[in-house]
């Protein structure tokens, strides 16, 4: 038995090959470790893969930097979970890498030669699968697309830098985009619900997010020349029309040759892409 765990800034998703579970993310490292170890014990899991939003050292299992989960910074999550379990191997990976692999194995990336997946939630992550293998990078930090620069000296990002794509294309980016037009501080889910009802100010914020995300994806298209880009995460699940808006922006910006070969799609596994991918990557 294996267990896949996707640790996001707001929710944790778990998948054991049959059942899916979604719980609120604890606010301390100790609570998080106890939750994961407890679920693994209940299953008698022999392998656990934990997907984390942030920079992860894949060899050691240390979370080196997680802007949206700062209590994990510097924590060796692999060691801490393994301490509480007997005979269970633990692996730690980036959450968007897991999402990309989950979609490649069981979702919208099946059959793709060069597949990219972006996860829109509390932050913005990216993952790639090339010829069937997840792109990890030398230090385990490949595809940190959320922290590529789209506006020099732009809005502050949760990572401490300015002008990152995530600062505009994320749940907190959506809050900002709505606020600058309305001076109303609404939570992201409320803005998305307004957009679904046709509210013009909410739709304007969504279109601005799609613009910035389209810019970021065009950069990836010109770098990787993928055949498929999937959009995953809670924002896309709640407002699927975002996919078409982003695709239109990318097609407008990209060179004709790579643009013609490209599909922009929604993640078929929804917000459980990361948990399913973590399950597939579990030792």
C-alpha atoms as an extended CHARMM CRD file, in Angstrom:
* protein
*
       283  EXT
         1         1  UNK       CA              0.0000000000        0.0000000000        0.0000000000  PROA      1               0.0000000000
         2         2  UNK       CA              1.2350000000        3.4930000000       -0.9040000000  PROA      2               0.0000000000
         3         3  UNK       CA              0.1260000000        6.9900000000        0.0930000000  PROA      3               0.0000000000
         4         4  UNK       CA              0.3660000000       10.2110000000       -1.9060000000  PROA      4               0.0000000000
         5         5  UNK       CA              0.1440000000       13.5100000000       -0.0100000000  PROA      5               0.0000000000
         6         6  UNK       CA             -0.1200000000       16.9740000000       -1.5770000000  PROA      6               0.0000000000
         7         7  UNK       CA              0.6040000000       19.7470000000        0.9420000000  PROA      7               0.0000000000
         8         8  UNK       CA             -0.7410000000       23.1040000000       -0.2470000000  PROA      8               0.0000000000
         9         9  UNK       CA             -0.8970000000       26.4620000000        1.4540000000  PROA      9               0.0000000000
        10        10  UNK       CA             -4.5800000000       26.0080000000        2.3470000000  PROA      10              0.0000000000
        11        11  UNK       CA             -5.4500000000       22.3080000000        1.9890000000  PROA      11              0.0000000000
        12        12  UNK       CA             -3.7870000000       18.9030000000        2.0850000000  PROA      12              0.0000000000
        13        13  UNK       CA             -4.9970000000       16.2860000000       -0.3840000000  PROA      13              0.0000000000
        14        14  UNK       CA             -4.3360000000       12.5700000000        0.1620000000  PROA      14              0.0000000000
        15        15  UNK       CA             -4.7140000000        9.5990000000       -2.1960000000  PROA      15              0.0000000000
        16        16  UNK       CA             -4.0970000000        5.9030000000       -1.4960000000  PROA      16              0.0000000000
        17        17  UNK       CA             -4.8930000000        4.4050000000       -4.8880000000  PROA      17              0.0000000000
        18        18  UNK       CA             -8.6300000000        4.2140000000       -4.1820000000  PROA      18              0.0000000000
        19        19  UNK       CA             -9.7880000000        6.9750000000       -1.8470000000  PROA      19              0.0000000000
        20        20  UNK       CA             -9.2910000000       10.7310000000       -1.8870000000  PROA      20              0.0000000000
        21        21  UNK       CA             -9.2750000000       12.9730000000        1.1860000000  PROA      21              0.0000000000
        22        22  UNK       CA             -9.0260000000       16.7430000000        1.6340000000  PROA      22              0.0000000000
        23        23  UNK       CA             -8.2400000000       18.4330000000        4.9590000000  PROA      23              0.0000000000
        24        24  UNK       CA             -7.1300000000       21.8790000000        6.1220000000  PROA      24              0.0000000000
        25        25  UNK       CA             -3.3680000000       22.3700000000        6.1810000000  PROA      25              0.0000000000
        26        26  UNK       CA             -2.0710000000       22.5060000000        9.7870000000  PROA      26              0.0000000000
        27        27  UNK       CA             -0.2620000000       25.6450000000       10.8660000000  PROA      27              0.0000000000
        28        28  UNK       CA              2.7860000000       23.9540000000       12.3760000000  PROA      28              0.0000000000
        29        29  UNK       CA              5.3810000000       21.4530000000       11.1820000000  PROA      29              0.0000000000
        30        30  UNK       CA              4.6940000000       19.1240000000       14.1140000000  PROA      30              0.0000000000
        31        31  UNK       CA              0.9700000000       18.9360000000       13.3720000000  PROA      31              0.0000000000
        32        32  UNK       CA              1.6660000000       18.3090000000        9.6820000000  PROA      32              0.0000000000
        33        33  UNK       CA              4.1280000000       15.4920000000       10.3990000000  PROA      33              0.0000000000
        34        34  UNK       CA              1.7050000000       13.8710000000       12.8460000000  PROA      34              0.0000000000
        35        35  UNK       CA             -1.1480000000       14.0570000000       10.3310000000  PROA      35              0.0000000000
        36        36  UNK       CA              0.8720000000       12.4320000000        7.5250000000  PROA      36              0.0000000000
        37        37  UNK       CA              2.3830000000        9.7630000000        9.7770000000  PROA      37              0.0000000000
        38        38  UNK       CA             -1.0360000000        9.0050000000       11.2330000000  PROA      38              0.0000000000
        39        39  UNK       CA             -2.6340000000        8.4610000000        7.8240000000  PROA      39              0.0000000000
        40        40  UNK       CA              0.3140000000        6.2860000000        6.7390000000  PROA      40              0.0000000000
        41        41  UNK       CA             -0.0250000000        4.1400000000        9.8830000000  PROA      41              0.0000000000
        42        42  UNK       CA             -3.7590000000        3.6820000000        9.3300000000  PROA      42              0.0000000000
        43        43  UNK       CA             -3.0090000000        2.3460000000        5.8300000000  PROA      43              0.0000000000
        44        44  UNK       CA              0.0720000000        0.3360000000        6.8240000000  PROA      44              0.0000000000
        45        45  UNK       CA              1.6990000000        2.1710000000        3.9220000000  PROA      45              0.0000000000
        46        46  UNK       CA              5.1210000000        0.9400000000        2.8530000000  PROA      46              0.0000000000
        47        47  UNK       CA              5.7930000000        3.9760000000        0.6750000000  PROA      47              0.0000000000
        48        48  UNK       CA              4.7970000000        7.6300000000        1.1360000000  PROA      48              0.0000000000
        49        49  UNK       CA              5.4630000000       10.5240000000       -1.2210000000  PROA      49              0.0000000000
        50        50  UNK       CA              4.8630000000       14.0440000000        0.0610000000  PROA      50              0.0000000000
        51        51  UNK       CA              4.4480000000       16.8170000000       -2.4960000000  PROA      51              0.0000000000
        52        52  UNK       CA              5.1660000000       20.2730000000       -1.0520000000  PROA      52              0.0000000000
        53        53  UNK       CA              4.6180000000       23.7530000000       -2.4360000000  PROA      53              0.0000000000
        54        54  UNK       CA              8.1400000000       25.1570000000       -2.5750000000  PROA      54              0.0000000000
        55        55  UNK       CA             11.7790000000       24.2890000000       -3.1610000000  PROA      55              0.0000000000
        56        56  UNK       CA             12.6280000000       20.7460000000       -2.1350000000  PROA      56              0.0000000000
        57        57  UNK       CA             15.9400000000       18.8830000000       -1.9970000000  PROA      57              0.0000000000
        58        58  UNK       CA             14.8880000000       15.6210000000       -3.5930000000  PROA      58              0.0000000000
        59        59  UNK       CA             17.9410000000       13.7270000000       -2.3410000000  PROA      59              0.0000000000
        60        60  UNK       CA             17.6780000000       14.6380000000        1.3480000000  PROA      60              0.0000000000
        61        61  UNK       CA             13.9540000000       15.3990000000        1.6770000000  PROA      61              0.0000000000
        62        62  UNK       CA             14.5510000000       18.8790000000        3.0890000000  PROA      62              0.0000000000
        63        63  UNK       CA             12.1250000000       21.6970000000        2.3250000000  PROA      63              0.0000000000
        64        64  UNK       CA             14.6170000000       24.4690000000        1.6380000000  PROA      64              0.0000000000
        65        65  UNK       CA             12.1490000000       27.2810000000        0.9560000000  PROA      65              0.0000000000
        66        66  UNK       CA              8.3640000000       27.3910000000        0.9030000000  PROA      66              0.0000000000
        67        67  UNK       CA              6.9860000000       30.9460000000        0.5790000000  PROA      67              0.0000000000
        68        68  UNK       CA              3.4080000000       29.8570000000        1.3280000000  PROA      68              0.0000000000
        69        69  UNK       CA              4.3290000000       27.3390000000        4.0670000000  PROA      69              0.0000000000
        70        70  UNK       CA              7.1230000000       29.1870000000        5.9040000000  PROA      70              0.0000000000
        71        71  UNK       CA              6.9440000000       26.8950000000        8.9650000000  PROA      71              0.0000000000
        72        72  UNK       CA              8.4240000000       24.1530000000        6.7660000000  PROA      72              0.0000000000
        73        73  UNK       CA             11.5170000000       26.1480000000        5.7630000000  PROA      73              0.0000000000
        74        74  UNK       CA             14.6480000000       24.1610000000        6.6170000000  PROA      74              0.0000000000
        75        75  UNK       CA             12.6830000000       21.1130000000        7.7970000000  PROA      75              0.0000000000
        76        76  UNK       CA             13.8090000000       17.6580000000        6.6760000000  PROA      76              0.0000000000
        77        77  UNK       CA             10.2910000000       16.3660000000        6.1180000000  PROA      77              0.0000000000
        78        78  UNK       CA             11.4680000000       12.9370000000        4.9770000000  PROA      78              0.0000000000
        79        79  UNK       CA             13.4200000000       12.3350000000        8.2070000000  PROA      79              0.0000000000
        80        80  UNK       CA             10.6820000000       13.6780000000       10.4750000000  PROA      80              0.0000000000
        81        81  UNK       CA              7.9700000000       11.4600000000        8.9870000000  PROA      81              0.0000000000
        82        82  UNK       CA             10.2050000000        8.3800000000        8.8270000000  PROA      82              0.0000000000
        83        83  UNK       CA             11.0420000000        8.8190000000       12.5430000000  PROA      83              0.0000000000
        84        84  UNK       CA              7.3910000000        8.2080000000       13.3790000000  PROA      84              0.0000000000
        85        85  UNK       CA              6.9910000000        5.1480000000       11.1500000000  PROA      85              0.0000000000
        86        86  UNK       CA              8.5490000000        1.6950000000       11.0180000000  PROA      86              0.0000000000
        87        87  UNK       CA              9.5030000000        0.1490000000        7.6960000000  PROA      87              0.0000000000
        88        88  UNK       CA              8.0630000000        2.9600000000        5.5900000000  PROA      88              0.0000000000
        89        89  UNK       CA             10.0830000000        4.7390000000        2.9000000000  PROA      89              0.0000000000
        90        90  UNK       CA              9.3420000000        8.4420000000        2.4260000000  PROA      90              0.0000000000
        91        91  UNK       CA             10.0490000000       10.6760000000       -0.5670000000  PROA      91              0.0000000000
        92        92  UNK       CA              9.5610000000       14.4600000000       -0.7890000000  PROA      92              0.0000000000
        93        93  UNK       CA              8.9850000000       16.2630000000       -4.1090000000  PROA      93              0.0000000000
        94        94  UNK       CA              7.7220000000       19.5980000000       -5.3860000000  PROA      94              0.0000000000
        95        95  UNK       CA              3.9270000000       19.7460000000       -5.5630000000  PROA      95              0.0000000000
        96        96  UNK       CA              3.7050000000       20.9420000000       -9.1580000000  PROA      96              0.0000000000
        97        97  UNK       CA              6.1150000000       18.2310000000      -10.3020000000  PROA      97              0.0000000000
        98        98  UNK       CA              3.7920000000       15.7110000000       -8.6670000000  PROA      98              0.0000000000
        99        99  UNK       CA              0.7480000000       17.3160000000      -10.3130000000  PROA      99              0.0000000000
       100       100  UNK       CA              2.3900000000       17.1560000000      -13.7260000000  PROA      100             0.0000000000
       101       101  UNK       CA              3.2790000000       13.5030000000      -13.2460000000  PROA      101             0.0000000000
       102       102  UNK       CA             -0.2060000000       12.6580000000      -11.9880000000  PROA      102             0.0000000000
       103       103  UNK       CA             -1.8030000000       14.2560000000      -15.0340000000  PROA      103             0.0000000000
       104       104  UNK       CA              0.7160000000       12.5570000000      -17.3210000000  PROA      104             0.0000000000
       105       105  UNK       CA             -0.0070000000        9.1160000000      -15.8790000000  PROA      105             0.0000000000
       106       106  UNK       CA             -3.7570000000        9.3290000000      -15.3560000000  PROA      106             0.0000000000
       107       107  UNK       CA             -5.1160000000       12.5780000000      -16.7370000000  PROA      107             0.0000000000
       108       108  UNK       CA             -4.8120000000       15.2390000000      -19.4160000000  PROA      108             0.0000000000
       109       109  UNK       CA             -1.1450000000       14.5140000000      -20.1720000000  PROA      109             0.0000000000
       110       110  UNK       CA             -1.5300000000       10.8940000000      -21.2520000000  PROA      110             0.0000000000
       111       111  UNK       CA              0.3490000000       10.2970000000      -24.4990000000  PROA      111             0.0000000000
       112       112  UNK       CA              2.1130000000       13.6820000000      -24.4040000000  PROA      112             0.0000000000
       113       113  UNK       CA              5.7580000000       13.8830000000      -25.4940000000  PROA      113             0.0000000000
       114       114  UNK       CA              6.4280000000       17.1680000000      -23.7130000000  PROA      114             0.0000000000
       115       115  UNK       CA              3.8710000000       18.0170000000      -21.0700000000  PROA      115             0.0000000000
       116       116  UNK       CA              3.7090000000       21.0650000000      -18.8020000000  PROA      116             0.0000000000
       117       117  UNK       CA              1.3420000000       21.5260000000      -15.8750000000  PROA      117             0.0000000000
       118       118  UNK       CA              0.7400000000       24.7070000000      -13.8870000000  PROA      118             0.0000000000
       119       119  UNK       CA             -1.0160000000       24.6390000000      -10.5250000000  PROA      119             0.0000000000
       120       120  UNK       CA             -3.0340000000       27.6790000000       -9.5000000000  PROA      120             0.0000000000
       121       121  UNK       CA             -3.8490000000       27.8130000000       -5.8230000000  PROA      121             0.0000000000
       122       122  UNK       CA             -2.4770000000       29.8030000000       -2.9150000000  PROA      122             0.0000000000
       123       123  UNK       CA              0.6210000000       30.2170000000       -5.0990000000  PROA      123             0.0000000000
       124       124  UNK       CA              1.6070000000       29.2080000000       -8.6290000000  PROA      124             0.0000000000
       125       125  UNK       CA              3.6990000000       26.1330000000       -9.3710000000  PROA      125             0.0000000000
       126       126  UNK       CA              4.9000000000       24.4030000000      -12.5030000000  PROA      126             0.0000000000
       127       127  UNK       CA              5.9610000000       20.9080000000      -13.4920000000  PROA      127             0.0000000000
       128       128  UNK       CA              7.1360000000       19.1860000000      -16.6530000000  PROA      128             0.0000000000
       129       129  UNK       CA              7.2160000000       15.6180000000      -17.9400000000  PROA      129             0.0000000000
       130       130  UNK       CA              9.5100000000       15.0380000000      -20.9100000000  PROA      130             0.0000000000
       131       131  UNK       CA              9.4510000000       11.7030000000      -22.7430000000  PROA      131             0.0000000000
       132       132  UNK       CA              7.7450000000       10.1100000000      -19.7490000000  PROA      132             0.0000000000
       133       133  UNK       CA             10.1440000000       11.3930000000      -17.0930000000  PROA      133             0.0000000000
       134       134  UNK       CA              9.4330000000       14.2140000000      -14.6170000000  PROA      134             0.0000000000
       135       135  UNK       CA             11.8270000000       17.1530000000      -14.9360000000  PROA      135             0.0000000000
       136       136  UNK       CA             13.3860000000       17.5010000000      -11.4770000000  PROA      136             0.0000000000
       137       137  UNK       CA             16.4600000000       19.6710000000      -12.0650000000  PROA      137             0.0000000000
       138       138  UNK       CA             19.9770000000       19.4210000000      -10.6280000000  PROA      138             0.0000000000
       139       139  UNK       CA             18.9010000000       20.5440000000       -7.1560000000  PROA      139             0.0000000000
       140       140  UNK       CA             15.2440000000       19.5270000000       -7.3710000000  PROA      140             0.0000000000
       141       141  UNK       CA             13.9450000000       23.0030000000       -8.1690000000  PROA      141             0.0000000000
       142       142  UNK       CA             13.1190000000       22.8590000000      -11.8800000000  PROA      142             0.0000000000
       143       143  UNK       CA             10.0310000000       24.6600000000      -13.2210000000  PROA      143             0.0000000000
       144       144  UNK       CA              9.5990000000       27.2840000000      -10.4850000000  PROA      144             0.0000000000
       145       145  UNK       CA              7.5510000000       29.2030000000      -13.0150000000  PROA      145             0.0000000000
       146       146  UNK       CA              5.7060000000       31.1410000000      -10.3210000000  PROA      146             0.0000000000
       147       147  UNK       CA              8.9460000000       32.9070000000       -9.4790000000  PROA      147             0.0000000000
       148       148  UNK       CA              9.9000000000       33.9100000000      -12.9910000000  PROA      148             0.0000000000
       149       149  UNK       CA              9.7390000000       37.6710000000      -13.4970000000  PROA      149             0.0000000000
       150       150  UNK       CA              6.9270000000       39.1770000000      -15.5610000000  PROA      150             0.0000000000
       151       151  UNK       CA              7.1520000000       42.7550000000      -14.2660000000  PROA      151             0.0000000000
       152       152  UNK       CA             10.5000000000       44.1940000000      -13.1760000000  PROA      152             0.0000000000
       153       153  UNK       CA             10.0570000000       45.9300000000       -9.7980000000  PROA      153             0.0000000000
       154       154  UNK       CA              6.3940000000       44.8870000000       -9.8510000000  PROA      154             0.0000000000
       155       155  UNK       CA              4.1410000000       43.7240000000       -7.0410000000  PROA      155             0.0000000000
       156       156  UNK       CA              5.7420000000       41.9660000000       -4.0570000000  PROA      156             0.0000000000
       157       157  UNK       CA              5.5980000000       38.1740000000       -4.0470000000  PROA      157             0.0000000000
       158       158  UNK       CA              5.2990000000       35.9130000000       -0.9990000000  PROA      158             0.0000000000
       159       159  UNK       CA              8.8830000000       34.8020000000       -1.7140000000  PROA      159             0.0000000000
       160       160  UNK       CA             10.1630000000       38.3020000000       -0.8790000000  PROA      160             0.0000000000
       161       161  UNK       CA             11.0010000000       39.2940000000       -4.4540000000  PROA      161             0.0000000000
       162       162  UNK       CA              9.1180000000       41.6510000000       -6.7490000000  PROA      162             0.0000000000
       163       163  UNK       CA              7.4200000000       41.1080000000      -10.0820000000  PROA      163             0.0000000000
       164       164  UNK       CA              7.0790000000       37.3130000000       -9.8980000000  PROA      164             0.0000000000
       165       165  UNK       CA              4.3630000000       35.7170000000      -12.0180000000  PROA      165             0.0000000000
       166       166  UNK       CA              2.8200000000       34.3090000000       -8.8370000000  PROA      166             0.0000000000
       167       167  UNK       CA              2.2520000000       37.8370000000       -7.5120000000  PROA      167             0.0000000000
       168       168  UNK       CA             -0.3330000000       38.2680000000      -10.3010000000  PROA      168             0.0000000000
       169       169  UNK       CA             -1.4500000000       34.7280000000      -11.2150000000  PROA      169             0.0000000000
       170       170  UNK       CA             -2.4450000000       33.0970000000       -7.9170000000  PROA      170             0.0000000000
       171       171  UNK       CA             -5.2310000000       33.3570000000       -5.3770000000  PROA      171             0.0000000000
       172       172  UNK       CA             -3.6220000000       36.3370000000       -3.6660000000  PROA      172             0.0000000000
       173       173  UNK       CA             -2.8090000000       37.8210000000       -7.0660000000  PROA      173             0.0000000000
       174       174  UNK       CA             -6.5020000000       37.6300000000       -7.9400000000  PROA      174             0.0000000000
       175       175  UNK       CA             -7.3570000000       39.4660000000       -4.6970000000  PROA      175             0.0000000000
       176       176  UNK       CA             -4.9800000000       42.2670000000       -5.6720000000  PROA      176             0.0000000000
       177       177  UNK       CA             -6.2730000000       42.4970000000       -9.2350000000  PROA      177             0.0000000000
       178       178  UNK       CA             -9.8240000000       42.8020000000       -7.9300000000  PROA      178             0.0000000000
       179       179  UNK       CA             -8.8850000000       45.2890000000       -5.2140000000  PROA      179             0.0000000000
       180       180  UNK       CA             -7.1560000000       47.7820000000       -7.5270000000  PROA      180             0.0000000000
       181       181  UNK       CA            -10.4260000000       48.2220000000       -9.4390000000  PROA      181             0.0000000000
       182       182  UNK       CA            -12.8870000000       48.1060000000       -6.5400000000  PROA      182             0.0000000000
       183       183  UNK       CA            -10.9920000000       48.8240000000       -3.2730000000  PROA      183             0.0000000000
       184       184  UNK       CA            -12.9180000000       45.8190000000       -1.9260000000  PROA      184             0.0000000000
       185       185  UNK       CA            -10.9140000000       43.1590000000       -0.0840000000  PROA      185             0.0000000000
       186       186  UNK       CA            -12.7520000000       39.9490000000       -1.0020000000  PROA      186             0.0000000000
       187       187  UNK       CA            -11.4640000000       36.3820000000       -0.6350000000  PROA      187             0.0000000000
       188       188  UNK       CA            -10.5630000000       34.6730000000       -3.9270000000  PROA      188             0.0000000000
       189       189  UNK       CA            -13.4470000000       32.1820000000       -3.8510000000  PROA      189             0.0000000000
       190       190  UNK       CA            -15.9190000000       35.0720000000       -3.5410000000  PROA      190             0.0000000000
       191       191  UNK       CA            -14.3750000000       36.8440000000       -6.5430000000  PROA      191             0.0000000000
       192       192  UNK       CA            -14.6140000000       33.6540000000       -8.5890000000  PROA      192             0.0000000000
       193       193  UNK       CA            -18.2630000000       33.2250000000       -7.6310000000  PROA      193             0.0000000000
       194       194  UNK       CA            -18.9710000000       36.8120000000       -8.6810000000  PROA      194             0.0000000000
       195       195  UNK       CA            -17.2470000000       36.1750000000      -11.9980000000  PROA      195             0.0000000000
       196       196  UNK       CA            -19.3930000000       33.0790000000      -12.5500000000  PROA      196             0.0000000000
       197       197  UNK       CA            -22.4920000000       35.2250000000      -12.0300000000  PROA      197             0.0000000000
       198       198  UNK       CA            -21.2720000000       37.6810000000      -14.6710000000  PROA      198             0.0000000000
       199       199  UNK       CA            -20.0460000000       40.4830000000      -12.4020000000  PROA      199             0.0000000000
       200       200  UNK       CA            -18.0330000000       42.8340000000      -14.6530000000  PROA      200             0.0000000000
       201       201  UNK       CA            -15.4650000000       43.8790000000      -12.0380000000  PROA      201             0.0000000000
       202       202  UNK       CA            -14.7510000000       40.2790000000      -11.0730000000  PROA      202             0.0000000000
       203       203  UNK       CA            -14.4700000000       39.2730000000      -14.7280000000  PROA      203             0.0000000000
       204       204  UNK       CA            -12.0300000000       42.1400000000      -15.2990000000  PROA      204             0.0000000000
       205       205  UNK       CA             -9.8080000000       40.7710000000      -12.5230000000  PROA      205             0.0000000000
       206       206  UNK       CA            -10.0230000000       37.2500000000      -13.9800000000  PROA      206             0.0000000000
       207       207  UNK       CA             -9.0800000000       38.5310000000      -17.4290000000  PROA      207             0.0000000000
       208       208  UNK       CA             -6.0980000000       40.3840000000      -15.9610000000  PROA      208             0.0000000000
       209       209  UNK       CA             -4.9560000000       37.1730000000      -14.2480000000  PROA      209             0.0000000000
       210       210  UNK       CA             -5.3490000000       35.3260000000      -17.5780000000  PROA      210             0.0000000000
       211       211  UNK       CA             -3.2430000000       38.0000000000      -19.2670000000  PROA      211             0.0000000000
       212       212  UNK       CA             -0.3190000000       37.5750000000      -16.8660000000  PROA      212             0.0000000000
       213       213  UNK       CA             -0.6040000000       33.7960000000      -16.8930000000  PROA      213             0.0000000000
       214       214  UNK       CA             -0.6800000000       33.8640000000      -20.6860000000  PROA      214             0.0000000000
       215       215  UNK       CA              2.5400000000       35.8880000000      -20.6980000000  PROA      215             0.0000000000
       216       216  UNK       CA              4.2030000000       33.3600000000      -18.4010000000  PROA      216             0.0000000000
       217       217  UNK       CA              3.0300000000       30.3550000000      -20.4090000000  PROA      217             0.0000000000
       218       218  UNK       CA              4.1530000000       31.9490000000      -23.6780000000  PROA      218             0.0000000000
       219       219  UNK       CA              7.6530000000       32.1950000000      -22.2110000000  PROA      219             0.0000000000
       220       220  UNK       CA              7.4750000000       28.4650000000      -21.4350000000  PROA      220             0.0000000000
       221       221  UNK       CA              6.1440000000       27.6480000000      -24.9050000000  PROA      221             0.0000000000
       222       222  UNK       CA              9.0560000000       29.4890000000      -26.5100000000  PROA      222             0.0000000000
       223       223  UNK       CA             11.4900000000       27.6830000000      -24.1920000000  PROA      223             0.0000000000
       224       224  UNK       CA             10.1470000000       24.1020000000      -24.1770000000  PROA      224             0.0000000000
       225       225  UNK       CA              7.8990000000       23.8280000000      -27.2790000000  PROA      225             0.0000000000
       226       226  UNK       CA              5.3740000000       21.5680000000      -25.4560000000  PROA      226             0.0000000000
       227       227  UNK       CA              2.4530000000       19.8040000000      -27.0860000000  PROA      227             0.0000000000
       228       228  UNK       CA              0.2110000000       20.2160000000      -24.0190000000  PROA      228             0.0000000000
       229       229  UNK       CA             -0.0750000000       22.6640000000      -21.1100000000  PROA      229             0.0000000000
       230       230  UNK       CA             -2.5470000000       21.7350000000      -18.3760000000  PROA      230             0.0000000000
       231       231  UNK       CA             -3.9390000000       24.1220000000      -15.7740000000  PROA      231             0.0000000000
       232       232  UNK       CA             -4.6490000000       22.5590000000      -12.3850000000  PROA      232             0.0000000000
       233       233  UNK       CA             -5.6560000000       23.7050000000       -8.9080000000  PROA      233             0.0000000000
       234       234  UNK       CA             -8.6450000000       25.0880000000       -7.0720000000  PROA      234             0.0000000000
       235       235  UNK       CA             -8.8820000000       28.3190000000       -9.0760000000  PROA      235             0.0000000000
       236       236  UNK       CA             -9.3570000000       26.4140000000      -12.3370000000  PROA      236             0.0000000000
       237       237  UNK       CA            -11.7940000000       23.9600000000      -10.7390000000  PROA      237             0.0000000000
       238       238  UNK       CA            -13.9610000000       26.8370000000       -9.5120000000  PROA      238             0.0000000000
       239       239  UNK       CA            -13.7350000000       28.8900000000      -12.7180000000  PROA      239             0.0000000000
       240       240  UNK       CA            -12.9830000000       26.5860000000      -15.7030000000  PROA      240             0.0000000000
       241       241  UNK       CA            -13.5810000000       29.3970000000      -18.2250000000  PROA      241             0.0000000000
       242       242  UNK       CA            -10.1390000000       30.6560000000      -17.2160000000  PROA      242             0.0000000000
       243       243  UNK       CA             -8.5950000000       27.9300000000      -19.4030000000  PROA      243             0.0000000000
       244       244  UNK       CA            -10.0320000000       29.3990000000      -22.6090000000  PROA      244             0.0000000000
       245       245  UNK       CA             -9.0000000000       32.9290000000      -21.6390000000  PROA      245             0.0000000000
       246       246  UNK       CA             -5.4240000000       31.7950000000      -21.0290000000  PROA      246             0.0000000000
       247       247  UNK       CA             -5.3070000000       29.7720000000      -24.2530000000  PROA      247             0.0000000000
       248       248  UNK       CA             -6.4550000000       32.7820000000      -26.2750000000  PROA      248             0.0000000000
       249       249  UNK       CA             -3.7290000000       34.9460000000      -24.7310000000  PROA      249             0.0000000000
       250       250  UNK       CA             -1.0340000000       32.3460000000      -25.4120000000  PROA      250             0.0000000000
       251       251  UNK       CA             -2.1560000000       31.7880000000      -29.0070000000  PROA      251             0.0000000000
       252       252  UNK       CA             -2.1360000000       35.5610000000      -29.5450000000  PROA      252             0.0000000000
       253       253  UNK       CA              1.4110000000       35.9350000000      -28.2120000000  PROA      253             0.0000000000
       254       254  UNK       CA              3.2450000000       32.7710000000      -29.2160000000  PROA      254             0.0000000000
       255       255  UNK       CA              5.1300000000       32.2100000000      -32.4580000000  PROA      255             0.0000000000
       256       256  UNK       CA              2.9140000000       30.4660000000      -34.9870000000  PROA      256             0.0000000000
       257       257  UNK       CA              4.9030000000       27.2090000000      -35.1930000000  PROA      257             0.0000000000
       258       258  UNK       CA              5.0010000000       26.2790000000      -31.4610000000  PROA      258             0.0000000000
       259       259  UNK       CA              1.5710000000       27.8320000000      -30.9460000000  PROA      259             0.0000000000
       260       260  UNK       CA              0.0050000000       25.6540000000      -33.6200000000  PROA      260             0.0000000000
       261       261  UNK       CA              1.2590000000       22.4660000000      -31.9390000000  PROA      261             0.0000000000
       262       262  UNK       CA              0.0050000000       23.5030000000      -28.5050000000  PROA      262             0.0000000000
       263       263  UNK       CA             -3.1020000000       22.5500000000      -26.5240000000  PROA      263             0.0000000000
       264       264  UNK       CA             -4.0460000000       24.3750000000      -23.2990000000  PROA      264             0.0000000000
       265       265  UNK       CA             -6.3530000000       22.1420000000      -21.2800000000  PROA      265             0.0000000000
       266       266  UNK       CA             -7.7670000000       21.6920000000      -17.8110000000  PROA      266             0.0000000000
       267       267  UNK       CA             -6.3620000000       19.0760000000      -15.4910000000  PROA      267             0.0000000000
       268       268  UNK       CA             -8.6050000000       16.0070000000      -15.5990000000  PROA      268             0.0000000000
       269       269  UNK       CA             -7.7860000000       15.0680000000      -12.0060000000  PROA      269             0.0000000000
       270       270  UNK       CA             -8.8580000000       18.4890000000      -10.7440000000  PROA      270             0.0000000000
       271       271  UNK       CA             -7.3500000000       19.5530000000       -7.4550000000  PROA      271             0.0000000000
       272       272  UNK       CA             -6.1160000000       15.9930000000       -6.7720000000  PROA      272             0.0000000000
       273       273  UNK       CA             -3.4950000000       16.0300000000       -9.5430000000  PROA      273             0.0000000000
       274       274  UNK       CA             -0.7050000000       16.4850000000       -7.0020000000  PROA      274             0.0000000000
       275       275  UNK       CA             -1.8990000000       13.7680000000       -4.6410000000  PROA      275             0.0000000000
       276       276  UNK       CA             -2.2920000000       11.2720000000       -7.4900000000  PROA      276             0.0000000000
       277       277  UNK       CA              1.1410000000       12.1760000000       -8.8400000000  PROA      277             0.0000000000
       278       278  UNK       CA              2.6610000000       11.7970000000       -5.3790000000  PROA      278             0.0000000000
       279       279  UNK       CA              1.0600000000        8.3540000000       -5.1490000000  PROA      279             0.0000000000
       280       280  UNK       CA              2.6380000000        7.4010000000       -8.4990000000  PROA      280             0.0000000000
       281       281  UNK       CA              6.0400000000        8.7120000000       -7.3190000000  PROA      281             0.0000000000
       282       282  UNK       CA              5.9140000000        7.0070000000       -3.8990000000  PROA      282             0.0000000000
       283       283  UNK       CA              8.8210000000        4.5850000000       -3.2530000000  PROA      283             0.0000000000
